[in-house]
């Protein structure tokens, strides 16, 4: 370990693994350390099931859940947008050759006490039970406008400049009602609150396009999930890093960051010091350099049936927009199952999560839990959400934010790209990604 590295990465959570892969592929010499014996940190997959039960101090309840080793339960499950930035980053680093993805079957939104499929194109808009006949036509015209909109071609603008005009003005232009705005913003554009309506419309329009393009790729929903769970991702990155000359060390204590003149110059572990120019890490390695900005509640639920009213989908996402349940932040529900090799035959793993707003967080996720039907076992965690105090450019310590309540990776990816830019001084060039996931599989 007593060598010099361009970068030392602390923690094998997904963000740190992607950054490690991006740095390795760009020619940097990387040392990657985790104090735990296992990969994944906060975002680990737990297997066998007995380990999950003991983590939550539950006795092993015999073999009622099938074979324990058939379970790979993600502590923070998130779906990948098929055409999204994370998939492009995974392809760019080459890690996809170690992974197999399966599409998620359903994408639903909650309205007025029931769930409906999220309409993502003109055909689905006309068939949707979320809107009346005239509203369907208005929404169809809105979707066509968004799909055809091109910043380079003012002819497609139709007197709407998306760089300066707001999303509220765009909704107004098409006469869309509150309900339609609600599911468009939260279930199609995946916005987490309603601040977006006051911002220039273009970024939300791009997000709606991404949803539609991702849906077009695999048909049933825009989301993908790795076989055997997200724990496969860090392990894939460990293999990748070895190819590029990187070094991974698990079960290695991190005692302190070595500083000189306000900059990090190394990491101390026991008697050893590894020298470096930069450190990338999650908040748990630098508790004095982060601030708590909130909490996230997550309930992992084991089910022996699909979620009711989802056409027996073996995997699905449901978004409960904030306004539907009188909240400031959305509630997210995800479901994966034995078809993704994350549960024993006939079993399902659901996750309900949200940003904590009260002193009784478990009450806050009730609307999500109520959609699941009979729950055989439930594991509830309330985690603190941390953000770095500094951006890292002066001390060269680049810290990721904690994982938010969303059930998709789009926000995770934005954080990774932001850290990459701060650390390297340049935006990641997505044009380097020449091939697609299908070619990789």
N, C-alpha and C positions, 0 to 999 in steps of 0.2 A: 504493500500500500504506500510505502514511502517513495512515491514518484511524483512527477508534476503533471497535472492535467489541465486541459483548456477549461473544462467545466466539471464540477461534481454535482450530481443530482441526489437529493436526499428524499427517500420515500418512493415506493413503487405504486402509488395511486395512478389512476389513468392519465391525469394531466402530466405528471412527472415522466411517465413512460413515453408519452407522445413527444414531449420536449426532448427527452433523451434520444429518441429515434431521429427526430429532426436534426438535432445537433450532430449526431453520429454521421448521418447521411451527408451532412454538409461539410464533413471532413474534420470535425473536432474530435479530440481525444477525450473520452468521457469516462468517469468513474461513477457508478450508480450504487448507492448504499441504501439498505433498509434495516432499521433496528429490529424489525420483526422477523420471525422465522419463515413467514409466508409472504407471497406477493400481494399487492393490491391495497395495503393500508386500509383507509376508511372504506374504499370501494372494493373490498375483497369479495371473493366467492367462498362460501363456507361449505365444505364437504368433509366427511359424510354428515348426514342430518344430525347424528348424535352430537357433533361439535356445536351445531347451532343451538340445540336444546340445552346443552351445558353452558353455553355463552349467556343464555338468558335464565340460568339456574332452574331449568325445568328437568325433571327426571326423565330418563329415557322411558318412553311409554310403550316398550315392546316393539313389535314389528308392525303396528297398525298402519304405519305410513309406507309400507313396502321396504325394500332394501335401502338401508341408510346410504350406501355408497352410490346409489343412483341419483342422489340429490346434489345439486350445485347451486346453492341459494345466494344470490347477489344481495349484499347489504344495501347497495344503492343502485338498483337496476335502472338503466336508461336505454331508450331505443335510439338507433341511428337513423337519420333521414337519408333515404337511399341515394339522393343526389346531393347530399349536404357536404359541408366542409370537412367534417371528421372523416367520412368515407374517402374523400380526396386525399386527406393527409395520410390515412392508412395505406392507400394505394401508393402514394409518393414514397413513403418510407419502405415499401415492399413487405410490410408485415402481413398483408392479406394472404400471402402464400401459406401462412401457418394457420389460417382461420377459415371457418366455413360459416356463412351467414344464411339465415332463413327469414323470409319476409313475415311480418306481423299481419294477422288476418283482418283485424278490424280497427277502425278509428271512429270514435263516437264523441258526441258532445251532449251535455246534460241541459235540458230545458224544461222548466215547469214540472219537475218531479219525475221526468222520464228521460231515457236516452235515445238519441237518433244518430244515424250515420252522418258523418261530416260530408257535405256535398262539396266536391272539389273541382268538378267541371260542369259544363253546360247541361249535359245529359242528366247527371246526378242532381243538379239544381232543380230541374223540372220534375224529377221523381221524388224529391225530398218532402218529408212530412213536417219540416220545420217552418214552412212558409205557406201562405195562401197563394192562389193562382197569380194574382197581379204582382205580388212581391217576388214570386219565382222568376217572372219575366225580367223584372228590374235587376234582380241578382244575377241572372244569366247575362244580361247586357254588361253589368259591372265586371263579371269574370272575363268576358271577351275583351273588354277594354284593357284590363290589367294584363292579360296574356299578350295582347298585341302592342302594348306600350313599349316604345323604344326611345330612350333619351337621345340617341343619335339622329332620330328621324322625327322632327317636329310635326310632320303630317299625322303621326299617330297620337299626338297630344290632345287633339280636339279641345283646344283652349284651356287645357289643364297642365300647368307646369308643376310637376311632382317634386321638383327641387325646392320650391318655395311655398307651394300651397299645401295645406294640411290634410291629414286623413279625414278629419271631420268634414272638410270642404268636399272631399271626394265622395264620401257617403251621401252628403247633401245633394251633390250633382246628380246622383242616380236615385235619390229619394228613398234610400234604404231605411227600414225602421230599426228601432232599438235592438230588437231580438236578433235581426240579421247582422247588425254591426257587432253584436256580442259574440256570436259564434265565428264570424269572420276574423275578428281581431284575436280571439283567444284560441280557437281550435284550428284555424287555417294558418294565420300568421304567427301563432304561438307567442303572442305578447303576454306578459305576466301581469300587467295592470293596465289601466286605461290612460296612462300618460301619453301613450303613442298617438292618440287622436289629435293632440295639439302639435305634434311634430310634423315636419315635411313628410309627405305621403310616400316618397320613393322607397324608403327602406322597408316599410310594411308591404308595399306592392311586390318588392323583390322576394319577401318571405312567402307571400301567397303563391307566387310563381314557383318557388322552390318546392312547396308542398305539392303543387300540381305536377311538376316535372318528376318528382320522386314517386308520386302515385302512378304516373304513366309508365314508370320503369318496371314495376312488379305487379301492378294491378289491384290487389286487394286493399292495401294501405300504403302510405309512403315510407313506412318504418321497417327497419331490419333489426335482427338480434342475433348475436353469435351463438352457434351451437355450443353447448356446455357452459354458457354464461359468460359474463364479462371478465371473469378471472382468466380466460384464455388470452385476453389482450396483453396484459403485462408480461405473461410468459412468452408470447410471440415476440414482444419487444426485446426481451432478454436474449432470445435466440438471434434476433436481428442485430442487436448491439455487438454480440460476439463476432459476427461476420465482419463488422467494421472496426474491430479491434478495441471495442469498449469492454469495460470490466464491470460485472455485477457482483455485489456482495450482500447476502442476506444475513440476518442475525448478527449484525455488526453495530455495536453501540456508537452513538454519536455524542461525544461529550461536550464539544464546543466548536464554534467557528473561530478561526484564528484571524485577527484583524491587525492591519498595519496602516497607520495614517488614514483611518476611516474607511479602508477598503478591505474586503475579505481576501485572504491570501492562502487559506487552507482550512482543513477540517481535521479535528483531533479525535482519535478513537483509541482509548487506553493510552499506551505509550507512543502510538504511531501518529504521524501527521502526514496527510496527503496534501500537497501544495496544489493550488489552482488559481485561475484568474477570475472565475465566476462560480457562484453557487445558485442552484435552482432547487426549491423545496416546497413542501406543503406547510401549512401554519403550525403543525404540531412540533416541528423541529426548531422553531424560532418564536416561542410564545411571547417574548418581550418585544417582538417587532410586528405584531398584528393587533387588531382591535376587534372586539366582538360587536357585530352589528345586528344580530338577530338570532333566531333559532328555527330549526326545521324539525317537524315531527314526521316520522315514517312508521307505518305499521306493515310488517310483512305478514301475510295471511296465507295459511295452507288450506286449500279447498280440494274437495273431491268431485268437483263439477265445474263447468264453464260459468262465466258470469251470466245471469239471466238476461234475456232480451238482447243478446248479441249474436243470435242465430248460431248458438253453440260454437262460437269462435274459440279456437284453441290458444289464441293469443290476441290481445287487443289493448288499445289505449282509450281511456275516457277522460275528457277534460270537463271539469265543472267550473264554468266561468264565475268569477267572484260575485257578480251582481245577482246571479241565480240563487245564491244562498246568503245574501246580505253580508259579504265579506270584502276585504280590500285586496286579497290575493286568491288566485285560483286554487282548486283542489285537483290533484292528479291521481289517476288510477291506472295501473298497468297490470297486465296479466301475461305470464308465460307458462309453459307447461312441459309435460313429458316429451312433446314433439321437438322441443329444443334441447332435450337431454339434461334438463335442470331439475327434474322431479321423477319420482318413481312412476311406473305405468299407471295411467288413470288419475294422476294428481296434477294440481295447478298451484302456482305461486303468484299471489296478487300483492301489489304494493299500493298503499294509499298514503299520499304525502301532501304537505302544505307548509307554508310559512306560518310560524306561530304568531298569533295576534292577541291571545288572552292568557289568563293564568290557568286555564283548563284546556290544554292543547288536545287531549283525546276527544273532548266534545267537538272540537273544530273539524275533525275528520269523519264525524258521524255520517254526513251525507254520502261520503265515498264508501264507507263500510256498509251502509244500508243497501248499496247496489250489488253487493257481492253474494247475497244469499247466505246459506249456512257456512260459517267459518269454523274449521276443525281446530285450528291453532293460530294464535296471534302473538307476534313479537313486536313490541312497541319501543321505539327509541326517540328521545328528543336530543338533538345535537345542536351545539352552538355553531353559529355561522360566523366565520372570521374573514377579514380582509386585511391586506398588508397596509401598514402605516405609511410606508414610502414606496416609490415606484422602482427602487433598486438601481437606478442609473448612477447614483453617486457612490453607493457602497458595493455594487455588483452582487447584491443578494436579491434574487428574483423569486418572489413568494406567490404561490397560487392562492386564489380564494377557496373557501370551503365549497362543497357541492350543494347546489340549491335544491329546491323541492321539485323541480321539473322532472318529467319522466322521459325527456329526450336530451340529446347531447348538444343542441345548438349553442346554449349558453356556455357550456364547458369549453367548446371549441373556440368561442370568442375570447375567453380568458387565455387559452393556450397561445392563440395568435398574437394577442396583446403582449404577453410575456416574451414571446419569441422576438417581437419587434423591439421591445425595450432592451432585450439582452444582446441582440445582434445589430441593432440599428437599422434594420431593413424589414419591409413587409415581406411575408412569405409569398413567393410567386407561384400562384396556382397554375400558371401556364406550363410549369414544369411537369405537371401531372398529365402524362400523355395517354394512358390507357384507362379502361373502365374496370369496374369490379367484375363484370361478367368475364372479361378476358383473363382476369386473375384467378377465377374460380375453376 
